[in-house]
């Protein structure tokens, strides 16, 4: 049985998750073709190998070219359900988005179904979340574990203005999840990254014992800092 362990010593974001899985061997063209099954327009996905703070990593970036409509959770749910994606990918993606909508709804005092995902029409979040779900099926990953998560510091700018780190939705998602403080001066766990991990992870702990035959992938983050700025994902065989 294949399991995955997210080693989040530099935090986690949606693009870092995709980068790590591409680094593990998920072909970027395969990912693009799967994402095309969703009725989204006006974006492009790029991947490249980079050297980041002495680590070789894969950098996946999403560029939005055209104006996008504001999308609610219900809009995104319909997009995913009406796609030709694998049913397990659909189910997992919708579950992640629902948990993100619940967290955003609590912050903004609205029902999850009516939460608006403002940032560029949620294109980034849709590709990050659905892409993560596609990767789990691609590698046939049965169980997912993670290290404790480092909370950054400072402020981040979004549609709602200047907000403290961690963002309110991130903080909501990470209730009862092991975290520790890092004086980074920037965001280390994004709402999307938090939603993916808290939905798919069995628990947050030290790396379990595993078969030495393993794969390790590194996904690059976009922020320049003294932190390594990468996410490490380890795939390993388990006899569970």
C-alpha positions as CSV (number, residue, x, y, z in Angstrom):
1,X,0.0,0.0,0.0
2,X,1.4,3.4,-1.0
3,X,1.2,6.1,1.7
4,X,2.4,9.8,1.5
5,X,4.0,12.0,4.1
6,X,4.1,15.8,3.8
7,X,7.1,17.2,5.5
8,X,6.0,20.9,5.8
9,X,9.1,22.5,7.4
10,X,8.7,25.5,5.1
11,X,4.9,25.6,5.2
12,X,2.5,24.5,2.5
13,X,0.5,26.0,-0.3
14,X,-1.4,24.6,-3.3
15,X,1.3,25.3,-5.8
16,X,3.9,23.6,-3.6
17,X,1.7,20.5,-3.4
18,X,1.4,20.3,-7.2
19,X,5.2,21.0,-7.6
20,X,6.1,18.2,-5.2
21,X,3.9,15.7,-7.0
22,X,5.2,16.7,-10.4
23,X,8.7,16.3,-8.9
24,X,7.7,12.8,-7.9
25,X,6.9,11.9,-11.5
26,X,3.4,13.1,-12.3
27,X,3.8,14.4,-15.8
28,X,2.7,18.0,-16.2
29,X,0.9,17.3,-19.5
30,X,-1.1,14.6,-17.8
31,X,-2.1,17.1,-15.1
32,X,-3.0,19.7,-17.7
33,X,-5.2,17.3,-19.7
34,X,-7.0,16.2,-16.5
35,X,-7.7,19.8,-15.5
36,X,-9.1,20.5,-19.0
37,X,-11.9,18.2,-18.1
38,X,-13.3,21.1,-16.0
39,X,-15.0,23.9,-17.9
40,X,-12.4,26.6,-17.0
41,X,-11.0,29.2,-19.4
42,X,-8.4,31.8,-19.5
43,X,-5.5,30.2,-17.6
44,X,-2.2,28.4,-18.2
45,X,-0.2,26.0,-16.2
46,X,3.6,25.9,-16.3
47,X,6.2,23.7,-14.6
48,X,10.0,23.9,-14.4
49,X,12.9,22.6,-12.4
50,X,14.6,25.2,-10.2
51,X,17.3,25.4,-7.6
52,X,15.8,26.9,-4.5
53,X,18.0,27.4,-1.4
54,X,20.3,24.6,-2.4
55,X,17.4,22.2,-3.1
56,X,16.4,20.9,-6.6
57,X,12.6,21.3,-6.8
58,X,9.8,21.6,-9.2
59,X,8.0,24.9,-9.6
60,X,4.4,24.8,-10.8
61,X,2.8,28.2,-11.6
62,X,-0.7,29.1,-12.7
63,X,-1.3,32.3,-14.7
64,X,-4.8,33.7,-15.2
65,X,-5.1,35.6,-18.5
66,X,-8.8,36.5,-18.7
67,X,-11.3,38.1,-16.4
68,X,-13.0,35.6,-14.2
69,X,-16.4,35.7,-12.6
70,X,-16.8,35.6,-8.8
71,X,-17.5,32.0,-7.9
72,X,-19.3,30.6,-4.9
73,X,-18.8,27.2,-3.4
74,X,-21.9,26.0,-5.2
75,X,-20.6,27.3,-8.5
76,X,-17.3,25.4,-8.0
77,X,-19.1,22.3,-6.9
78,X,-21.2,22.4,-10.1
79,X,-18.0,22.9,-12.2
80,X,-16.5,19.8,-10.7
81,X,-19.6,17.6,-10.8
82,X,-20.2,18.5,-14.4
83,X,-16.7,17.6,-15.4
84,X,-15.5,14.2,-16.8
85,X,-13.0,13.8,-13.9
86,X,-12.8,10.5,-12.1
87,X,-15.6,10.1,-9.5
88,X,-13.1,9.7,-6.6
89,X,-11.3,12.9,-7.7
90,X,-14.6,14.8,-7.9
91,X,-15.6,13.6,-4.4
92,X,-12.3,14.4,-2.8
93,X,-12.1,17.8,-4.5
94,X,-15.6,18.8,-3.4
95,X,-14.9,17.7,0.2
96,X,-11.8,19.9,0.3
97,X,-13.6,22.9,-1.1
98,X,-16.5,22.4,1.3
99,X,-14.1,22.4,4.3
100,X,-12.5,25.6,2.9
101,X,-16.0,27.1,2.4
102,X,-17.0,26.3,6.0
103,X,-13.9,28.0,7.3
104,X,-14.4,31.1,5.1
105,X,-18.1,31.1,6.1
106,X,-17.3,31.2,9.8
107,X,-14.9,34.1,9.3
108,X,-17.3,36.1,7.1
109,X,-20.6,35.0,8.9
110,X,-22.2,33.4,5.8
111,X,-23.4,29.9,5.0
112,X,-20.7,27.7,3.2
113,X,-22.9,27.5,0.1
114,X,-22.8,31.2,-0.4
115,X,-19.1,31.8,0.3
116,X,-17.5,33.8,-2.6
117,X,-14.0,32.8,-3.7
118,X,-12.9,36.2,-5.0
119,X,-9.2,35.7,-5.8
120,X,-9.0,35.6,-9.6
121,X,-12.3,33.7,-9.7
122,X,-10.8,30.9,-7.6
123,X,-9.0,29.5,-10.7
124,X,-5.8,29.0,-8.6
125,X,-7.7,27.2,-5.8
126,X,-9.6,25.0,-8.3
127,X,-6.5,23.9,-10.1
128,X,-4.5,23.4,-6.8
129,X,-7.3,21.4,-5.1
130,X,-8.4,19.3,-8.0
131,X,-4.7,18.9,-9.0
132,X,-3.9,17.5,-5.6
133,X,-6.8,15.1,-5.8
134,X,-5.7,14.0,-9.2
135,X,-2.2,13.3,-7.9
136,X,-3.5,11.2,-5.0
137,X,-5.3,9.0,-7.5
138,X,-2.4,9.0,-10.0
139,X,0.0,7.6,-7.4
140,X,-2.7,5.4,-5.9
141,X,-2.0,6.9,-2.4
142,X,-4.1,5.2,0.3
143,X,-3.2,7.1,3.4
144,X,-1.7,10.6,4.0
145,X,0.2,11.9,7.0
146,X,1.9,15.2,7.7
147,X,4.4,16.9,10.0
148,X,3.2,19.7,12.3
149,X,2.7,22.9,10.4
150,X,4.8,26.1,10.8
151,X,2.7,29.2,11.2
152,X,4.4,32.3,9.8
153,X,4.1,35.9,10.9
154,X,3.4,39.3,9.6
155,X,0.6,40.3,7.2
156,X,-0.8,39.2,3.8
157,X,-2.8,41.3,1.3
158,X,-6.0,39.9,-0.3
159,X,-9.4,41.1,-1.6
160,X,-10.4,41.9,2.0
161,X,-7.3,44.1,2.5
162,X,-4.4,43.6,4.9
163,X,-4.9,40.7,7.2
164,X,-2.7,39.0,9.8
165,X,-0.8,35.8,9.3
166,X,-2.1,33.1,9.6
167,X,-5.1,34.3,7.6
168,X,-8.4,33.9,9.5
169,X,-9.6,31.0,7.4
170,X,-6.3,29.2,7.8
171,X,-6.5,29.6,11.6
172,X,-10.0,28.2,11.5
173,X,-8.9,25.2,9.4
174,X,-6.0,24.5,11.8
175,X,-8.0,24.2,15.0
176,X,-6.8,21.1,16.9
177,X,-3.9,20.6,14.3
178,X,-0.3,20.6,15.7
179,X,1.4,23.9,14.7
180,X,4.4,25.9,15.8
181,X,5.3,29.6,15.4
182,X,8.0,30.8,13.1
183,X,9.1,34.4,12.9
184,X,9.2,34.4,9.1
185,X,7.6,37.7,8.3
186,X,5.3,36.1,5.7
187,X,2.6,33.5,5.2
188,X,3.7,29.9,5.4
189,X,0.4,28.0,5.4
190,X,-2.2,29.2,2.9
191,X,-5.9,28.6,3.3
192,X,-5.8,26.3,0.3
193,X,-2.8,24.3,1.6
194,X,-4.5,24.0,5.0
195,X,-7.8,22.8,3.4
196,X,-6.1,20.1,1.4
197,X,-4.0,18.8,4.3
198,X,-6.7,18.9,7.0
199,X,-9.1,17.0,4.6
200,X,-6.8,14.2,3.4
201,X,-4.5,13.6,6.4
202,X,-4.9,10.7,8.8
203,X,-2.8,12.6,11.4
204,X,-0.1,15.1,12.0
205,X,3.0,13.5,13.6
206,X,6.6,12.4,13.1
207,X,7.4,10.4,9.9
208,X,6.3,6.8,10.5
209,X,8.6,3.8,9.8
210,X,8.5,2.8,6.2
211,X,10.0,0.5,3.6
212,X,13.3,2.0,2.4
213,X,12.1,1.9,-1.2
214,X,10.6,5.4,-1.3
215,X,10.2,8.4,-3.6
216,X,10.9,11.9,-2.5
217,X,9.6,15.0,-4.3
218,X,10.2,18.7,-3.6
219,X,7.7,21.5,-4.5
220,X,8.9,25.1,-4.7
221,X,7.2,28.0,-3.1
222,X,7.1,31.5,-4.6
223,X,8.2,33.6,-1.6
224,X,11.8,34.6,-1.2
225,X,13.0,34.3,2.4
226,X,15.6,32.8,4.7
227,X,13.4,29.6,4.9
228,X,14.1,26.8,2.5
229,X,10.8,27.6,0.7
230,X,10.0,24.0,-0.3
231,X,7.6,21.3,0.5
232,X,8.9,17.7,0.7
233,X,6.5,14.8,-0.1
234,X,7.6,11.2,0.6
235,X,5.9,8.2,-0.9
236,X,6.5,4.9,0.8
237,X,5.2,1.4,1.0
238,X,3.3,0.3,4.1
239,X,2.3,-3.2,5.2
240,X,-0.8,-1.9,6.9
